[in-house]
Amino acid sequence: MFEKGDRVRVDIPDRDDPDFQYHREQGEIEKVIEDAAGQETGDERDSRLFRVELDSGETQDFRWRDLRPI
């Protein structure tokens, strides 16, 4: 799983996804946020939201399934 300081690439190839605009962008995880999403989905990995500072300077939150290590 990812940690603060990790470099990542956004991988959202589905053009219908509202976050598709970030597909292939790269950045660094600046914060890991815990929430209760894993209780809803049954997958504990979903209980982490990763705040990524993109190389463009924008900050955006992603789930684990939208990120790949660089």
TORKOL-4160 file (C-alpha; in steps of 0.2 Angstrom, whole numbers, padded with zeros to 4 digits, m for minus):
70
<pt num="1" X="0000" Y="0000" Z="0000"/>
<pt num="2" X="0005" Y="0018" Z="m0002"/>
<pt num="3" X="0013" Y="0030" Z="0011"/>
<pt num="4" X="0016" Y="0048" Z="0012"/>
<pt num="5" X="0031" Y="0053" Z="0001"/>
<pt num="6" X="0028" Y="0039" Z="m0012"/>
<pt num="7" X="0029" Y="0044" Z="m0030"/>
<pt num="8" X="0013" Y="0038" Z="m0040"/>
<pt num="9" X="0005" Y="0039" Z="m0057"/>
<pt num="10" X="m0014" Y="0040" Z="m0059"/>
<pt num="11" X="m0021" Y="0026" Z="m0069"/>
<pt num="12" X="m0039" Y="0030" Z="m0073"/>
<pt num="13" X="m0041" Y="0024" Z="m0091"/>
<pt num="14" X="m0061" Y="0024" Z="m0091"/>
<pt num="15" X="m0066" Y="0040" Z="m0101"/>
<pt num="16" X="m0083" Y="0040" Z="m0092"/>
<pt num="17" X="m0074" Y="0042" Z="m0075"/>
<pt num="18" X="m0076" Y="0059" Z="m0069"/>
<pt num="19" X="m0057" Y="0059" Z="m0064"/>
<pt num="20" X="m0052" Y="0053" Z="m0081"/>
<pt num="21" X="m0044" Y="0070" Z="m0083"/>
<pt num="22" X="m0030" Y="0065" Z="m0071"/>
<pt num="23" X="m0026" Y="0049" Z="m0081"/>
<pt num="24" X="m0007" Y="0047" Z="m0082"/>
<pt num="25" X="m0003" Y="0062" Z="m0071"/>
<pt num="26" X="0011" Y="0059" Z="m0059"/>
<pt num="27" X="0014" Y="0066" Z="m0041"/>
<pt num="28" X="0018" Y="0063" Z="m0023"/>
<pt num="29" X="0007" Y="0057" Z="m0009"/>
<pt num="30" X="0006" Y="0071" Z="0003"/>
<pt num="31" X="m0006" Y="0063" Z="0015"/>
<pt num="32" X="m0016" Y="0047" Z="0019"/>
<pt num="33" X="m0033" Y="0050" Z="0025"/>
<pt num="34" X="m0043" Y="0036" Z="0034"/>
<pt num="35" X="m0062" Y="0035" Z="0032"/>
<pt num="36" X="m0076" Y="0022" Z="0033"/>
<pt num="37" X="m0077" Y="0017" Z="0015"/>
<pt num="38" X="m0070" Y="0000" Z="0018"/>
<pt num="39" X="m0085" Y="m0004" Z="0029"/>
<pt num="40" X="m0097" Y="0000" Z="0014"/>
<pt num="41" X="m0087" Y="m0010" Z="0001"/>
<pt num="42" X="m0081" Y="m0024" Z="0012"/>
<pt num="43" X="m0063" Y="m0021" Z="0006"/>
<pt num="44" X="m0052" Y="m0013" Z="0020"/>
<pt num="45" X="m0041" Y="m0005" Z="0007"/>
<pt num="46" X="m0055" Y="0007" Z="0002"/>
<pt num="47" X="m0053" Y="0015" Z="0020"/>
<pt num="48" X="m0038" Y="0025" Z="0014"/>
<pt num="49" X="m0039" Y="0040" Z="0003"/>
<pt num="50" X="m0023" Y="0047" Z="m0004"/>
<pt num="51" X="m0020" Y="0065" Z="m0006"/>
<pt num="52" X="m0008" Y="0067" Z="m0021"/>
<pt num="53" X="0001" Y="0083" Z="m0025"/>
<pt num="54" X="0002" Y="0082" Z="m0044"/>
<pt num="55" X="0017" Y="0088" Z="m0053"/>
<pt num="56" X="0006" Y="0101" Z="m0061"/>
<pt num="57" X="0004" Y="0109" Z="m0043"/>
<pt num="58" X="m0014" Y="0103" Z="m0041"/>
<pt num="59" X="m0019" Y="0093" Z="m0026"/>
<pt num="60" X="m0032" Y="0079" Z="m0028"/>
<pt num="61" X="m0038" Y="0064" Z="m0018"/>
<pt num="62" X="m0038" Y="0046" Z="m0025"/>
<pt num="63" X="m0042" Y="0028" Z="m0019"/>
<pt num="64" X="m0029" Y="0014" Z="m0020"/>
<pt num="65" X="m0036" Y="0007" Z="m0036"/>
<pt num="66" X="m0033" Y="0023" Z="m0046"/>
<pt num="67" X="m0014" Y="0024" Z="m0042"/>
<pt num="68" X="0001" Y="0015" Z="m0048"/>
<pt num="69" X="0019" Y="0016" Z="m0041"/>
<pt num="70" X="0032" Y="0024" Z="m0052"/>
